[in-house]
């Protein structure tokens, strides 16, 4: 099956996406996707999730600037909150 230009991560640009990585969880507005990394703006690092059904993270610390996440460290991603 041919992959369209808007499959996977590219289809989520402009949305708040949560990335479960090897060590941390990051969440923020996905603004760009490359072959090796993604860029989040208004990003937070999540230290404690709380219940996934809750509307807010139990402990999420806002980052002072945009964050780049290496795709090699991403285990999964989704729109969660």
GUBA-733741 format. One record per residue: residue number from 0; residue in three letters; x, y, z of N, C-alpha, C in turn. Coordinates in Angstrom, 2 decimals, always signed. Layout:
// GUBA-733741
site num:NUM residu:ALA n_xx:X n_yy:Y n_zz:Z ca_xx:X ca_yy:Y ca_zz:Z c_xx:X c_yy:Y c_zz:Z
...
***
This chain:
// GUBA-733741
site num:0 residu:UNK n_xx:+0.84 n_yy:-1.17 n_zz:+0.00 ca_xx:+0.00 ca_yy:+0.00 ca_zz:+0.00 c_xx:+0.89 c_yy:+1.24 c_zz:+0.00
site num:1 residu:UNK n_xx:+0.60 n_yy:+2.17 n_zz:-0.84 ca_xx:+1.38 ca_yy:+3.40 ca_zz:-0.93 c_xx:+1.07 c_yy:+4.30 c_zz:+0.25
site num:2 residu:UNK n_xx:+2.09 n_yy:+4.92 n_zz:+0.79 ca_xx:+1.92 ca_yy:+5.83 ca_zz:+1.91 c_xx:+1.64 c_yy:+7.22 c_zz:+1.38
site num:3 residu:UNK n_xx:+0.57 n_yy:+7.85 n_zz:+1.89 ca_xx:+0.27 ca_yy:+9.21 ca_zz:+1.48 c_xx:+1.17 c_yy:+10.18 c_zz:+2.25
site num:4 residu:UNK n_xx:+1.19 n_yy:+11.42 n_zz:+1.84 ca_xx:+2.04 ca_yy:+12.41 ca_zz:+2.50 c_xx:+1.48 c_yy:+12.82 c_zz:+3.86
site num:5 residu:UNK n_xx:+0.29 n_yy:+12.38 n_zz:+4.22 ca_xx:-0.33 ca_yy:+12.76 ca_zz:+5.48 c_xx:-0.60 c_yy:+11.56 c_zz:+6.39
site num:6 residu:UNK n_xx:+0.19 n_yy:+10.50 n_zz:+6.28 ca_xx:+0.07 ca_yy:+9.36 ca_zz:+7.18 c_xx:+0.87 c_yy:+9.60 c_zz:+8.45
site num:7 residu:UNK n_xx:+0.53 n_yy:+8.88 n_zz:+9.50 ca_xx:+1.33 ca_yy:+8.89 ca_zz:+10.72 c_xx:+1.48 c_yy:+10.26 c_zz:+11.33
site num:8 residu:UNK n_xx:+2.69 n_yy:+10.57 n_zz:+11.75 ca_xx:+2.97 ca_yy:+11.83 ca_zz:+12.44 c_xx:+2.58 c_yy:+13.05 c_zz:+11.63
site num:9 residu:UNK n_xx:+2.81 n_yy:+13.02 n_zz:+10.35 ca_xx:+2.50 ca_yy:+14.20 ca_zz:+9.53 c_xx:+1.03 c_yy:+14.57 c_zz:+9.60
site num:10 residu:UNK n_xx:+0.17 n_yy:+13.59 n_zz:+9.80 ca_xx:-1.27 ca_yy:+13.88 ca_zz:+9.90 c_xx:-1.63 c_yy:+14.55 c_zz:+11.22
site num:11 residu:UNK n_xx:-0.70 n_yy:+14.56 n_zz:+12.19 ca_xx:-0.97 ca_yy:+15.13 ca_zz:+13.50 c_xx:-0.37 c_yy:+16.52 c_zz:+13.70
site num:12 residu:UNK n_xx:+0.29 n_yy:+17.06 n_zz:+12.68 ca_xx:+0.88 ca_yy:+18.41 ca_zz:+12.79 c_xx:-0.25 c_yy:+19.40 c_zz:+13.12
site num:13 residu:UNK n_xx:+0.02 n_yy:+20.25 n_zz:+14.10 ca_xx:-0.96 ca_yy:+21.24 ca_zz:+14.54 c_xx:-1.79 c_yy:+20.78 c_zz:+15.72
site num:14 residu:UNK n_xx:-1.64 n_yy:+19.52 n_zz:+16.12 ca_xx:-2.41 ca_yy:+18.97 ca_zz:+17.24 c_xx:-1.49 c_yy:+18.72 c_zz:+18.44
site num:15 residu:UNK n_xx:-2.09 n_yy:+18.64 n_zz:+19.63 ca_xx:-1.33 ca_yy:+18.31 ca_zz:+20.82 c_xx:-1.12 c_yy:+16.80 c_zz:+20.83
site num:16 residu:UNK n_xx:+0.14 n_yy:+16.40 n_zz:+20.81 ca_xx:+0.51 ca_yy:+14.98 ca_zz:+20.71 c_xx:+1.37 c_yy:+14.63 c_zz:+21.92
site num:17 residu:UNK n_xx:+1.18 n_yy:+13.43 n_zz:+22.44 ca_xx:+1.97 ca_yy:+12.92 ca_zz:+23.55 c_xx:+2.91 c_yy:+11.85 c_zz:+23.03
site num:18 residu:UNK n_xx:+4.19 n_yy:+11.97 n_zz:+23.39 ca_xx:+5.22 ca_yy:+11.03 ca_zz:+22.96 c_xx:+5.75 c_yy:+10.27 c_zz:+24.18
site num:19 residu:UNK n_xx:+5.62 n_yy:+8.96 n_zz:+24.14 ca_xx:+6.19 ca_yy:+8.09 ca_zz:+25.16 c_xx:+7.56 c_yy:+7.68 c_zz:+24.65
site num:20 residu:UNK n_xx:+8.59 n_yy:+8.15 n_zz:+25.33 ca_xx:+9.96 ca_yy:+7.91 ca_zz:+24.89 c_xx:+10.67 c_yy:+6.96 c_zz:+25.85
site num:21 residu:UNK n_xx:+11.89 n_yy:+6.62 n_zz:+25.53 ca_xx:+12.65 ca_yy:+5.65 ca_zz:+26.31 c_xx:+12.73 c_yy:+6.03 c_zz:+27.79
site num:22 residu:UNK n_xx:+12.84 n_yy:+7.32 n_zz:+28.09 ca_xx:+12.97 ca_yy:+7.74 ca_zz:+29.49 c_xx:+11.82 c_yy:+8.62 c_zz:+29.96
site num:23 residu:UNK n_xx:+11.36 n_yy:+9.54 n_zz:+29.14 ca_xx:+10.36 ca_yy:+10.52 ca_zz:+29.56 c_xx:+9.13 c_yy:+10.51 c_zz:+28.66
site num:24 residu:UNK n_xx:+8.12 n_yy:+11.22 n_zz:+29.11 ca_xx:+6.91 ca_yy:+11.47 ca_zz:+28.31 c_xx:+6.90 c_yy:+12.96 c_zz:+28.01
site num:25 residu:UNK n_xx:+6.73 n_yy:+13.30 n_zz:+26.74 ca_xx:+6.65 ca_yy:+14.70 ca_zz:+26.32 c_xx:+5.29 c_yy:+14.92 c_zz:+25.68
site num:26 residu:UNK n_xx:+4.74 n_yy:+16.11 n_zz:+25.87 ca_xx:+3.48 ca_yy:+16.45 ca_zz:+25.24 c_xx:+3.53 c_yy:+17.91 c_zz:+24.81
site num:27 residu:UNK n_xx:+2.91 n_yy:+18.22 n_zz:+23.71 ca_xx:+2.89 ca_yy:+19.59 ca_zz:+23.20 c_xx:+2.33 c_yy:+19.62 c_zz:+21.79
site num:28 residu:UNK n_xx:+2.26 n_yy:+20.82 n_zz:+21.25 ca_xx:+1.74 ca_yy:+21.00 ca_zz:+19.90 c_xx:+2.82 c_yy:+20.60 c_zz:+18.90
site num:29 residu:UNK n_xx:+2.52 n_yy:+19.61 n_zz:+18.08 ca_xx:+3.44 ca_yy:+19.14 ca_zz:+17.06 c_xx:+3.48 c_yy:+20.15 c_zz:+15.92
site num:30 residu:UNK n_xx:+4.68 n_yy:+20.71 n_zz:+15.67 ca_xx:+4.78 ca_yy:+21.74 ca_zz:+14.64 c_xx:+5.60 c_yy:+21.32 c_zz:+13.43
site num:31 residu:UNK n_xx:+6.46 n_yy:+20.31 n_zz:+13.59 ca_xx:+7.19 ca_yy:+19.83 ca_zz:+12.42 c_xx:+7.67 c_yy:+18.41 c_zz:+12.63
site num:32 residu:UNK n_xx:+7.84 n_yy:+17.72 n_zz:+11.49 ca_xx:+8.27 ca_yy:+16.33 ca_zz:+11.47 c_xx:+9.36 c_yy:+16.20 c_zz:+10.42
site num:33 residu:UNK n_xx:+10.48 n_yy:+15.58 n_zz:+10.79 ca_xx:+11.51 ca_yy:+15.27 ca_zz:+9.81 c_xx:+11.78 c_yy:+13.77 c_zz:+9.87
site num:34 residu:UNK n_xx:+12.74 n_yy:+13.31 n_zz:+9.13 ca_xx:+13.06 ca_yy:+11.88 ca_zz:+9.15 c_xx:+13.67 c_yy:+11.44 c_zz:+10.47
site num:35 residu:UNK n_xx:+14.26 n_yy:+12.37 n_zz:+11.22 ca_xx:+14.96 ca_yy:+11.99 ca_zz:+12.45 c_xx:+14.39 c_yy:+12.57 c_zz:+13.73
site num:36 residu:UNK n_xx:+13.61 n_yy:+13.67 n_zz:+13.64 ca_xx:+13.08 ca_yy:+14.26 ca_zz:+14.85 c_xx:+11.75 c_yy:+14.95 c_zz:+14.61
site num:37 residu:UNK n_xx:+11.09 n_yy:+15.27 n_zz:+15.73 ca_xx:+9.87 ca_yy:+16.08 ca_zz:+15.69 c_xx:+10.11 c_yy:+17.30 c_zz:+16.58
site num:38 residu:UNK n_xx:+9.35 n_yy:+18.35 n_zz:+16.31 ca_xx:+9.45 ca_yy:+19.58 ca_zz:+17.11 c_xx:+8.10 c_yy:+19.85 c_zz:+17.75
site num:39 residu:UNK n_xx:+8.14 n_yy:+20.10 n_zz:+19.08 ca_xx:+6.94 ca_yy:+20.46 ca_zz:+19.83 c_xx:+7.08 c_yy:+21.89 c_zz:+20.34
site num:40 residu:UNK n_xx:+5.99 n_yy:+22.63 n_zz:+20.30 ca_xx:+5.93 ca_yy:+23.95 ca_zz:+20.90 c_xx:+4.94 c_yy:+23.88 c_zz:+22.06
site num:41 residu:UNK n_xx:+5.04 n_yy:+24.83 n_zz:+22.99 ca_xx:+4.20 ca_yy:+24.80 ca_zz:+24.20 c_xx:+4.26 c_yy:+23.42 c_zz:+24.84
site num:42 residu:UNK n_xx:+5.47 n_yy:+22.90 n_zz:+24.93 ca_xx:+5.70 ca_yy:+21.52 ca_zz:+25.35 c_xx:+5.86 c_yy:+21.40 c_zz:+26.87
site num:43 residu:UNK n_xx:+5.58 n_yy:+20.21 n_zz:+27.35 ca_xx:+5.78 ca_yy:+19.85 ca_zz:+28.75 c_xx:+6.43 c_yy:+18.49 c_zz:+28.82
site num:44 residu:UNK n_xx:+7.14 n_yy:+18.27 n_zz:+29.91 ca_xx:+7.65 ca_yy:+16.95 ca_zz:+30.23 c_xx:+6.77 c_yy:+16.43 c_zz:+31.36
site num:45 residu:UNK n_xx:+6.29 n_yy:+15.22 n_zz:+31.23 ca_xx:+5.35 ca_yy:+14.64 ca_zz:+32.19 c_xx:+6.13 c_yy:+13.74 c_zz:+33.14
site num:46 residu:UNK n_xx:+6.15 n_yy:+14.12 n_zz:+34.41 ca_xx:+6.84 ca_yy:+13.32 ca_zz:+35.42 c_xx:+5.92 c_yy:+12.32 c_zz:+36.09
site num:47 residu:UNK n_xx:+4.63 n_yy:+12.66 n_zz:+36.16 ca_xx:+3.65 ca_yy:+11.74 ca_zz:+36.74 c_xx:+2.34 c_yy:+11.91 c_zz:+35.99
site num:48 residu:UNK n_xx:+1.82 n_yy:+10.81 n_zz:+35.46 ca_xx:+0.64 ca_yy:+10.92 ca_zz:+34.61 c_xx:-0.66 c_yy:+11.05 c_zz:+35.39
site num:49 residu:UNK n_xx:-0.81 n_yy:+10.34 n_zz:+36.51 ca_xx:-2.12 ca_yy:+10.21 ca_zz:+37.11 c_xx:-2.92 c_yy:+9.25 c_zz:+36.24
site num:50 residu:UNK n_xx:-4.21 n_yy:+9.20 n_zz:+36.43 ca_xx:-5.06 ca_yy:+8.33 ca_zz:+35.61 c_xx:-5.13 c_yy:+8.88 c_zz:+34.18
site num:51 residu:UNK n_xx:-5.04 n_yy:+8.01 n_zz:+33.21 ca_xx:-5.09 ca_yy:+8.46 ca_zz:+31.82 c_xx:-6.46 c_yy:+9.00 c_zz:+31.44
site num:52 residu:UNK n_xx:-7.46 n_yy:+8.71 n_zz:+32.24 ca_xx:-8.80 ca_yy:+9.23 ca_zz:+31.98 c_xx:-8.99 c_yy:+10.63 c_zz:+32.55
site num:53 residu:UNK n_xx:-8.05 n_yy:+11.10 n_zz:+33.39 ca_xx:-8.13 ca_yy:+12.46 ca_zz:+33.93 c_xx:-7.87 c_yy:+13.47 c_zz:+32.82
site num:54 residu:UNK n_xx:-8.44 n_yy:+14.66 n_zz:+32.97 ca_xx:-8.28 ca_yy:+15.68 ca_zz:+31.92 c_xx:-6.93 c_yy:+16.38 c_zz:+31.98
site num:55 residu:UNK n_xx:-6.22 n_yy:+16.28 n_zz:+33.11 ca_xx:-4.91 ca_yy:+16.92 ca_zz:+33.25 c_xx:-3.90 c_yy:+15.92 c_zz:+33.78
site num:56 residu:UNK n_xx:-2.63 n_yy:+16.18 n_zz:+33.48 ca_xx:-1.55 ca_yy:+15.36 ca_zz:+34.01 c_xx:-1.40 c_yy:+15.66 c_zz:+35.50
site num:57 residu:UNK n_xx:-0.99 n_yy:+14.67 n_zz:+36.27 ca_xx:-0.76 ca_yy:+14.88 ca_zz:+37.69 c_xx:+0.44 c_yy:+15.79 c_zz:+37.91
site num:58 residu:UNK n_xx:+1.52 n_yy:+15.59 n_zz:+37.16 ca_xx:+2.70 ca_yy:+16.46 ca_zz:+37.26 c_xx:+3.35 c_yy:+16.61 c_zz:+35.89
site num:59 residu:UNK n_xx:+3.03 n_yy:+17.70 n_zz:+35.23 ca_xx:+3.64 ca_yy:+18.04 ca_zz:+33.94 c_xx:+4.28 c_yy:+19.40 c_zz:+34.07
site num:60 residu:UNK n_xx:+5.55 n_yy:+19.49 n_zz:+33.75 ca_xx:+6.29 ca_yy:+20.74 ca_zz:+33.87 c_xx:+6.49 c_yy:+21.36 c_zz:+32.49
site num:61 residu:UNK n_xx:+6.00 n_yy:+22.57 n_zz:+32.32 ca_xx:+6.17 ca_yy:+23.28 ca_zz:+31.06 c_xx:+7.65 c_yy:+23.54 c_zz:+30.77
site num:62 residu:UNK n_xx:+8.03 n_yy:+23.37 n_zz:+29.54 ca_xx:+9.41 ca_yy:+23.63 ca_zz:+29.12 c_xx:+9.52 c_yy:+25.08 c_zz:+28.64
site num:63 residu:UNK n_xx:+10.66 n_yy:+25.74 n_zz:+28.88 ca_xx:+10.77 ca_yy:+27.16 ca_zz:+28.57 c_xx:+10.87 c_yy:+27.50 c_zz:+27.09
site num:64 residu:UNK n_xx:+11.07 n_yy:+26.50 n_zz:+26.25 ca_xx:+11.16 ca_yy:+26.75 ca_zz:+24.81 c_xx:+10.75 c_yy:+25.49 c_zz:+24.06
site num:65 residu:UNK n_xx:+10.74 n_yy:+25.58 n_zz:+22.75 ca_xx:+10.38 ca_yy:+24.42 ca_zz:+21.92 c_xx:+11.33 c_yy:+23.27 c_zz:+22.22
site num:66 residu:UNK n_xx:+10.84 n_yy:+22.05 n_zz:+22.00 ca_xx:+11.67 ca_yy:+20.87 ca_zz:+22.23 c_xx:+11.69 c_yy:+20.02 c_zz:+20.96
site num:67 residu:UNK n_xx:+12.84 n_yy:+19.45 n_zz:+20.70 ca_xx:+13.01 ca_yy:+18.51 ca_zz:+19.59 c_xx:+13.16 c_yy:+17.12 c_zz:+20.20
site num:68 residu:UNK n_xx:+12.44 n_yy:+16.15 n_zz:+19.66 ca_xx:+12.50 ca_yy:+14.78 ca_zz:+20.15 c_xx:+13.04 c_yy:+13.90 c_zz:+19.03
site num:69 residu:UNK n_xx:+14.08 n_yy:+13.16 n_zz:+19.34 ca_xx:+14.66 ca_yy:+12.23 ca_zz:+18.37 c_xx:+13.71 c_yy:+11.05 c_zz:+18.19
site num:70 residu:UNK n_xx:+13.33 n_yy:+10.75 n_zz:+16.98 ca_xx:+12.40 ca_yy:+9.65 ca_zz:+16.72 c_xx:+12.97 c_yy:+8.30 c_zz:+17.15
site num:71 residu:UNK n_xx:+14.28 n_yy:+8.20 n_zz:+17.22 ca_xx:+14.89 ca_yy:+6.94 ca_zz:+17.66 c_xx:+14.57 c_yy:+6.62 c_zz:+19.12
site num:72 residu:UNK n_xx:+14.13 n_yy:+7.61 n_zz:+19.91 ca_xx:+13.79 ca_yy:+7.37 ca_zz:+21.31 c_xx:+12.29 c_yy:+7.19 c_zz:+21.54
site num:73 residu:UNK n_xx:+11.48 n_yy:+7.39 n_zz:+20.51 ca_xx:+10.02 ca_yy:+7.32 ca_zz:+20.67 c_xx:+9.57 c_yy:+5.86 c_zz:+20.62
site num:74 residu:UNK n_xx:+8.81 n_yy:+5.49 n_zz:+21.66 ca_xx:+8.23 ca_yy:+4.15 ca_zz:+21.72 c_xx:+6.81 c_yy:+4.16 c_zz:+21.16
site num:75 residu:UNK n_xx:+6.06 n_yy:+5.23 n_zz:+21.44 ca_xx:+4.70 ca_yy:+5.37 ca_zz:+20.91 c_xx:+4.29 c_yy:+6.83 c_zz:+20.99
site num:76 residu:UNK n_xx:+3.23 n_yy:+7.18 n_zz:+20.27 ca_xx:+2.70 ca_yy:+8.54 ca_zz:+20.31 c_xx:+1.22 c_yy:+8.50 c_zz:+20.05
site num:77 residu:UNK n_xx:+0.51 n_yy:+9.51 n_zz:+20.57 ca_xx:-0.95 ca_yy:+9.57 ca_zz:+20.40 c_xx:-1.48 c_yy:+10.92 c_zz:+20.83
site num:78 residu:UNK n_xx:-2.70 n_yy:+11.21 n_zz:+20.42 ca_xx:-3.43 ca_yy:+12.34 ca_zz:+20.98 c_xx:-4.13 c_yy:+11.78 c_zz:+22.21
site num:79 residu:UNK n_xx:-3.79 n_yy:+12.32 n_zz:+23.37 ca_xx:-4.25 ca_yy:+11.71 ca_zz:+24.61 c_xx:-5.12 c_yy:+12.63 c_zz:+25.43
site num:80 residu:UNK n_xx:-4.73 n_yy:+13.87 n_zz:+25.59 ca_xx:-5.48 ca_yy:+14.78 ca_zz:+26.46 c_xx:-6.00 c_yy:+15.95 c_zz:+25.66
***
